[in-house]
Amino acid sequence: MNQKPWLDSYPPHVKWNQKFKGKPLHNLIDDTAAIIPQNVALDFMGKTWTYGDVEKAVKAACKSLQDMGVKKGVKVGIFLPNCPQFMVVFFAVLKAGGTVVSYSPLYSEPELLYQVNDSQTEFIITLDLASLYSKIRRVVEKSNVKKLIVSNFSDILPFSKKILFNVFKRSLIAEIIKDDFHVDYNSLLDNNGDYKVVKINPDKDIALLQYTGGTTGIPKGAMLTHSNLYINMLQIEGWPPDIHFGRESVVAFLPFFHIFALTVILNFGVKVGARIIIVPKFELEDAIRLMTNEKITLFAGVPTIFTALANHQNADKIGISKIKMAMSGGAPLPVTLRQQYRDRWNIDITEGYGLTETSPVTHASPMGNVGSRAGSVGLPLPATEVFIMDRKNEGVMLPHGESGEICIRGPQVMKGYWKNPEATAAVMFGDILKTGDVGYIDKEGYTFIMDRDKDLILVGGFNVFPRTIEEAINKHPLVEEVTVIGIPDDYLGETPKAFVKLRDLVGTLNEEDLLAFIRSKIGKHELPSQIEFRDKLPKTMIGKLSKKELLSEEKAKYEAKKNR
């Protein structure tokens, strides 16, 4: 049996057995700025920064961070939407020797507080937007964070938009406390950039703590080294056949705090000297205008974004014919959607697969190979091995065609979970990562996913854990029992649905009131799309609430609706 059947299916221009060497991740910005300092690196609402501008800002911010105490082992949190400051601070922290902890603005305050304390984050950067600042300020007041660095949102706007924002949107800006705890972001850049060079061991030093719930719902910090992230970017760089340094444009619809966007858009974009067009939030009409007016050549998204564009009433007029690589990740890509892009725009969407623990990409479908392996997540990237392990017998690898747990070995696999050796041991078999996903490899080496973790809900590419929602709902005094499952959704892939049994108490509770009760306890993306109240919830023979029966009911409803 061929142990690496994917070798015969590999694209002609890509070699699987490449030897990759890791480097300090911040070398990306230095190397590109040295070659094309005058090329545009960032475009935010029409305001641009060259690679030379970004490199200068990175060096200045690095010096300031070092003066504040950032060094090896120090964690710096980034609590930002997509904006120019993200790139500057990300590379500045790494250059200073520190470790970045990426925080999602979608997280609830309890989730943020847990991660801030667990990671031992000492510094956090955010914007002065009230929606961000007020949330993170309440969190850091309960933590050991030493400094909160705050950037002025209007500073990054083009002149005309800055005037309009200050006149009509001033209410969106928070009043920042003036004390020693708060640091003005602009002050970080007010120096000559004479930072202290820190010697980085790429294979050992942690560049990023990226929190993930894995398959349990309890957040764990995946320790990703400089080599993990740098090599994963190199693995992706060689996949498309005709990328030209300094001549590409990539649009960042996905948030950089998500590991997929960080690697595939930010790091990859800098490596190829691309013009990175930053979008703070995906809005369909704005996205269509941007895609039509700008010559986008690289595009990464989740299936919901690709679906929204394809289903727009003026889809045929969207000017995306210049795209060389469109990559989808975060959730399964419908086969019909991929074919739709091929037929309408002659674009082959490359479907990727991976996990936070793998930096994140492990697989990609070959470009120009639409339909030959419909439903597959593609082939393992260069230097990446995939195995199918018997779920009942750890260490027993199954032959091609048999289903089991998908396992990965490669240079992009994490070092482990931060301060959690038990969780690390649970997912690692030697140097092989057990993904928790069930699938198989066909005789040509293509990997197929049959099922993800039974309880995990993928909402537009984001992991949502039923336990988090259930715990929030259970806090209501009228709730006796609750279970949450994922139900099919044509746009988001899945959405949470809660089934609730109320206590036999005086008082009533409806869906609107219960949603209002939990809204401050969980993230927006975790809010159930439906809440169904029942007199009795199904249970297993040993008395546990049964999700399986409810999943079958909802699947039957969805199929019946589709067949009408």
KOLGULUM-763532 format. One record per residue (C-alpha): residue in three letters; x, y, z. Coordinates in steps of 0.25 Angstrom, whole numbers, padded with zeros to 4 digits, always signed. Last residue first. Layout:
ALAXYZ...
! end
This chain:
ARG-0163+0085-0005ASN-0151+0076-0004LYS-0142+0086+0003LYS-0152+0088+0014ALA-0154+0073+0016GLU-0138+0072+0017TYR-0138+0083+0027LYS-0149+0077+0036ALA-0142+0063+0035LYS-0129+0069+0039GLU-0136+0076+0051GLU-0142+0063+0056SER-0129+0055+0055LEU-0121+0066+0062LEU-0132+0066+0073GLU-0130+0051+0075LYS-0115+0051+0075LYS-0115+0063+0085SER-0119+0054+0096LEU-0119+0059+0110LYS-0113+0049+0120GLY-0122+0040+0128ILE-0114+0027+0126MET-0123+0021+0115THR-0122+0034+0108LYS-0131+0046+0109PRO-0141+0054+0101LEU-0145+0068+0106LYS-0159+0069+0112ASP-0169+0081+0113ARG-0162+0088+0102PHE-0158+0102+0099GLU-0151+0104+0086ILE-0140+0115+0084GLN-0136+0119+0070SER-0124+0126+0064PRO-0116+0124+0077LEU-0106+0134+0081GLU-0092+0129+0080HIS-0088+0139+0069LYS-0091+0151+0078GLY-0082+0145+0089ILE-0088+0140+0102LYS-0092+0146+0115SER-0097+0159+0111ARG-0107+0154+0102ILE-0112+0143+0112PHE-0124+0150+0118ALA-0128+0158+0105LEU-0129+0144+0098LEU-0137+0139+0109ASP-0147+0150+0109GLU-0148+0149+0094GLU-0150+0134+0094ASN-0161+0135+0104LEU-0162+0132+0119THR-0173+0131+0129GLY-0175+0132+0143VAL-0179+0124+0155LEU-0170+0112+0156ASP-0171+0098+0150ARG-0157+0099+0144LEU-0155+0102+0129LYS-0150+0092+0118VAL-0141+0098+0108PHE-0137+0094+0094ALA-0126+0103+0088LYS-0123+0105+0074PRO-0109+0109+0069THR-0106+0112+0055GLU-0100+0104+0044GLY-0094+0107+0030LEU-0095+0122+0031TYR-0104+0124+0019ASP-0112+0112+0016ASP-0113+0109+0031PRO-0114+0094+0036ILE-0116+0093+0051GLY-0105+0092+0062ILE-0109+0087+0076VAL-0112+0093+0089THR-0118+0086+0102VAL-0125+0092+0113GLU-0132+0087+0126GLU-0139+0094+0138VAL-0139+0109+0133LEU-0148+0119+0141PRO-0136+0124+0150HIS-0128+0127+0137LYS-0113+0123+0139ASN-0116+0111+0131ILE-0116+0119+0119ALA-0102+0124+0120GLU-0097+0110+0123GLU-0104+0104+0111ILE-0098+0115+0102THR-0084+0111+0106ARG-0087+0096+0106PRO-0092+0097+0092PHE-0078+0102+0087VAL-0077+0111+0075ASN-0065+0110+0066PHE-0065+0121+0055GLY-0065+0118+0041GLY-0079+0124+0038VAL-0085+0117+0050LEU-0078+0104+0052ILE-0084+0096+0063LEU-0076+0086+0071ASP-0085+0075+0078LYS-0081+0063+0070ASP-0067+0067+0066ARG-0066+0068+0051ASP-0072+0058+0042MET-0069+0051+0029ILE-0057+0059+0025PHE-0050+0054+0012THR-0035+0054+0010TYR-0030+0052-0005GLY-0018+0043-0006GLU-0021+0036-0019LYS-0026+0023-0012ASP-0036+0031-0004ILE-0033+0037+0010TYR-0043+0036+0021GLY-0051+0044+0031VAL-0054+0047+0046ASP-0050+0060+0052GLY-0044+0060+0066THR-0031+0066+0060LYS-0021+0056+0066LEU-0007+0063+0065ILE+0005+0054+0062ASP+0018+0057+0068GLY+0017+0046+0079PHE+0002+0044+0079MET-0003+0058+0083VAL-0018+0062+0085ALA-0020+0057+0100ALA-0005+0059+0103THR-0007+0074+0100ALA-0020+0075+0109GLU-0012+0068+0121PRO+0000+0077+0118ASN-0008+0090+0120LYS+0000+0102+0123TRP-0001+0107+0109TYR-0005+0096+0099GLY+0005+0089+0091LYS+0017+0092+0081MET+0007+0094+0070VAL+0007+0086+0057GLN+0012+0094+0045PRO+0025+0086+0043GLY+0016+0074+0040ARG+0009+0062+0045ILE-0006+0061+0044CYS-0017+0052+0049ILE-0031+0049+0044GLU-0039+0040+0053GLY-0045+0028+0046SER-0051+0024+0033GLU-0046+0013+0024GLY-0043+0016+0009HIS-0028+0016+0011PRO-0023+0007+0021LEU-0024+0010+0036MET-0013+0014+0046VAL-0013+0008+0060GLY-0007+0017+0070GLU-0019+0019+0078ASN-0029+0007+0077LYS-0043+0011+0078ARG-0043+0023+0068ASP-0034+0015+0058MET-0025+0026+0053ILE-0025+0032+0039PHE-0012+0038+0035VAL-0008+0051+0028GLU+0006+0056+0026THR+0010+0070+0023ALA+0024+0073+0017PRO+0017+0080+0005LEU+0002+0082+0008PRO-0007+0070+0010LEU-0017+0068-0002GLY-0031+0073-0004VAL-0043+0076+0006SER-0051+0066-0002GLY-0066+0068-0005ALA-0064+0067-0020ARG-0051+0060-0024SER-0050+0062-0039GLY-0060+0074-0038VAL-0050+0085-0040ASN-0036+0082-0042GLY-0031+0096-0047MET-0024+0098-0033PRO-0021+0086-0025SER-0030+0085-0012ALA-0023+0090+0000HIS-0019+0083+0013THR-0011+0086+0026VAL-0014+0100+0029PRO-0015+0106+0043SER-0005+0109+0049THR-0007+0094+0051GLU-0013+0095+0065THR-0023+0106+0060LEU-0028+0095+0051GLY-0027+0092+0036TYR-0034+0090+0023GLY-0034+0098+0011GLU-0043+0099-0001THR-0037+0105-0014ILE-0048+0112-0021ASP-0045+0111-0036ILE-0050+0124-0043ASN-0055+0124-0057TRP-0065+0135-0053ARG-0079+0129-0055ASP-0076+0114-0058ARG-0064+0112-0048TYR-0071+0121-0037GLN-0083+0112-0038GLN-0075+0099-0038ARG-0069+0103-0024LEU-0083+0107-0020THR-0089+0094-0024VAL-0078+0086-0016PRO-0082+0093-0004LEU-0070+0098+0004PRO-0068+0092+0018ALA-0065+0102+0029GLY-0053+0110+0033GLY-0047+0111+0020SER-0048+0116+0005MET-0037+0121-0003ALA-0038+0129-0016MET-0025+0130-0024LYS-0022+0137-0037ILE-0034+0147-0036LYS-0034+0157-0048SER-0048+0153-0052ILE-0054+0158-0040GLY-0062+0169-0046ILE-0076+0167-0040LYS-0086+0170-0051ASP-0091+0155-0052ALA-0094+0156-0037ASN-0104+0167-0038GLN-0115+0160-0030HIS-0105+0155-0020ASN-0105+0140-0019ALA-0090+0138-0023LEU-0085+0149-0014ALA-0093+0144-0001THR-0089+0130-0004PHE-0074+0133-0005ILE-0075+0141+0008THR-0083+0129+0015PRO-0073+0119+0010VAL-0061+0126+0018GLY-0052+0135+0011ALA-0038+0137+0005PHE-0036+0146-0008LEU-0023+0148-0016THR-0023+0156-0029ILE-0032+0168-0026LYS-0032+0179-0036GLU-0040+0189-0029ASN-0053+0195-0033THR-0062+0182-0035MET-0057+0175-0022LEU-0058+0188-0014ARG-0072+0191-0019ILE-0076+0177-0016ALA-0070+0177-0002ASP-0077+0190+0001GLU-0091+0184-0003LEU-0088+0171+0005GLU-0083+0177+0018PHE-0071+0170+0024LYS-0065+0178+0035PRO-0052+0185+0037VAL-0047+0183+0022ILE-0032+0184+0020ILE-0027+0184+0006ILE-0013+0178+0006ARG-0005+0182-0005ALA+0004+0169-0007GLY+0019+0168-0005VAL+0018+0153-0006LYS+0023+0150+0008VAL+0014+0162+0014GLY+0001+0156+0007PHE+0005+0142+0013ASN+0006+0147+0027LEU-0006+0156+0026ILE-0016+0148+0017VAL-0014+0133+0019THR-0007+0133+0032LEU-0014+0144+0040ALA-0027+0141+0032PHE-0028+0126+0036ILE-0023+0129+0051HIS-0035+0138+0053PHE-0031+0151+0060PHE-0027+0156+0046PRO-0042+0157+0043LEU-0047+0152+0030PHE-0050+0162+0019ALA-0036+0165+0016VAL-0034+0167+0001VAL-0021+0163-0006SER-0014+0171-0017GLU-0002+0165-0024ARG+0009+0171-0032GLY+0021+0172-0022PHE+0025+0158-0023HIS+0017+0150-0035ILE+0008+0139-0031ASP+0006+0129-0043PRO+0005+0115-0039PRO-0003+0115-0026TRP+0002+0105-0016GLY+0016+0110-0013GLU+0012+0121-0004ILE+0003+0112+0005GLN+0015+0104+0010LEU+0023+0116+0012MET+0012+0122+0021ASN+0011+0109+0028ILE+0026+0110+0030TYR+0026+0124+0036LEU+0015+0121+0046ASN+0020+0108+0051SER+0034+0113+0051HIS+0031+0126+0059THR+0025+0116+0069LEU+0010+0114+0071MET+0006+0111+0086ALA-0009+0107+0085GLY-0016+0114+0097LYS-0027+0106+0102PRO-0042+0110+0104ILE-0051+0100+0110GLY-0061+0096+0099THR-0057+0082+0099THR-0053+0079+0085GLY-0043+0090+0083GLY-0047+0102+0090THR-0037+0110+0083TYR-0028+0121+0088GLN-0017+0126+0079LEU-0004+0128+0087LEU+0006+0134+0076ALA+0021+0135+0074ILE+0025+0124+0084ASP+0040+0122+0083LYS+0045+0108+0081ASP+0047+0105+0066PRO+0049+0120+0062ASN+0060+0122+0073ILE+0060+0137+0073LYS+0072+0146+0077VAL+0066+0160+0081VAL+0071+0172+0074LYS+0070+0184+0083TYR+0061+0196+0077ASP+0066+0209+0071GLY+0053+0212+0065ASN+0056+0227+0065ASN+0044+0231+0075ASP+0030+0235+0075LEU+0023+0222+0069LEU+0019+0217+0083SER+0014+0231+0087ASN+0004+0230+0076TYR-0003+0218+0083ASP-0006+0226+0095VAL-0003+0219+0108HIS-0013+0216+0119PHE-0009+0211+0133ASP-0001+0224+0136ASP-0014+0232+0136LYS-0023+0239+0126ILE-0036+0232+0125ILE-0041+0230+0110GLU-0055+0236+0107ALA-0060+0226+0097ILE-0063+0229+0082LEU-0076+0225+0076SER-0082+0238+0080ARG-0073+0245+0070LYS-0079+0239+0058PHE-0085+0251+0051VAL-0075+0262+0052ASN-0062+0254+0056PHE-0066+0244+0045LEU-0068+0254+0034ILE-0055+0260+0037LYS-0047+0247+0037LYS-0054+0242+0025SER-0049+0254+0017PHE-0035+0253+0023PRO-0034+0238+0021LEU-0036+0230+0034ILE-0025+0224+0042ASP-0025+0236+0052SER-0040+0235+0054PHE-0039+0222+0061ASN-0029+0227+0072SER-0021+0216+0078VAL-0021+0211+0092ILE-0010+0204+0100LEU-0015+0198+0113LYS-0003+0195+0122LYS+0000+0186+0134VAL-0010+0175+0132ASN-0012+0167+0145SER-0027+0165+0143LYS-0040+0170+0148GLU-0039+0184+0143VAL-0034+0178+0130VAL-0048+0173+0127ARG-0056+0185+0130ARG-0046+0193+0121ILE-0047+0182+0110LYS-0062+0184+0109SER-0062+0200+0109TYR-0050+0201+0099LEU-0057+0192+0089SER-0071+0197+0087ALA-0066+0211+0091LEU-0057+0212+0080ASP-0043+0217+0086LEU-0036+0205+0079THR-0029+0194+0086ILE-0015+0189+0091ILE-0013+0180+0102PHE-0001+0178+0112GLU+0003+0168+0122THR-0005+0156+0117GLN-0003+0144+0127SER-0009+0135+0117ASP-0019+0129+0127ASN-0023+0143+0132VAL-0025+0149+0119GLN-0032+0137+0114TYR-0042+0136+0126LEU-0045+0151+0125LEU-0048+0150+0110GLU-0058+0139+0112PRO-0065+0146+0124GLU-0065+0159+0116SER-0072+0152+0104TYR-0063+0149+0091LEU-0067+0156+0078PRO-0055+0166+0080SER-0046+0154+0077TYR-0033+0154+0085SER-0020+0150+0079VAL-0009+0147+0089VAL+0005+0152+0083THR+0018+0147+0089GLY+0029+0156+0092GLY+0043+0157+0087ALA+0043+0171+0083LYS+0042+0167+0068LEU+0030+0159+0071VAL+0023+0170+0078ALA+0026+0180+0067PHE+0021+0170+0056PHE+0007+0169+0063VAL+0007+0183+0067VAL+0009+0189+0053MET+0000+0179+0046PHE-0012+0181+0056GLN-0010+0196+0056PRO-0014+0197+0041CYS-0028+0192+0044ASN-0036+0179+0044PRO-0043+0179+0058LEU-0034+0180+0070PHE-0031+0174+0084ILE-0017+0170+0082GLY-0011+0164+0095VAL+0004+0165+0098LYS+0010+0153+0106VAL+0024+0154+0112GLY+0032+0142+0111LYS+0044+0148+0103LYS+0043+0163+0105VAL+0033+0174+0107GLY+0037+0183+0118MET+0031+0197+0115ASP+0045+0201+0108GLN+0044+0188+0100LEU+0030+0192+0095SER+0035+0206+0092LYS+0046+0200+0084CYS+0037+0191+0076ALA+0027+0202+0073ALA+0038+0210+0067LYS+0043+0198+0059VAL+0029+0194+0054ALA+0026+0208+0050LYS+0038+0209+0041GLU+0035+0196+0035VAL+0020+0200+0032ASP+0024+0213+0026GLY+0035+0206+0017TYR+0024+0195+0013THR+0016+0207+0009TRP+0004+0212+0016THR-0009+0216+0009LYS-0022+0223+0012GLY-0034+0219+0003MET-0042+0212+0014PHE-0030+0205+0019ASP-0020+0201+0009LEU-0007+0195+0014ALA+0006+0190+0008VAL+0007+0200-0003ASN+0020+0199-0010GLN+0031+0209-0007PRO+0039+0200+0002ILE+0040+0189-0009ILE+0052+0181-0006ALA+0056+0184+0008ALA+0042+0186+0012THR+0039+0171+0008ASP+0050+0166+0016ASP+0048+0174+0029ILE+0033+0171+0028LEU+0035+0156+0027ASN+0046+0156+0037HIS+0036+0158+0048LEU+0033+0143+0047PRO+0047+0139+0052LYS+0051+0128+0042GLY+0047+0114+0040LYS+0054+0105+0030PHE+0046+0097+0020LYS+0051+0084+0013GLN+0042+0081+0002ASN+0037+0066+0000TRP+0023+0070-0006LYS+0028+0077-0018VAL+0019+0087-0025HIS+0019+0091-0040PRO+0013+0078-0045PRO+0001+0079-0035TYR+0001+0066-0026SER-0007+0054-0029ASP+0004+0044-0030LEU+0009+0049-0017TRP-0004+0048-0010PRO-0003+0033-0008LYS+0007+0035+0003GLN+0007+0021+0010ASN+0005+0014-0004MET+0000+0000+0000
! end
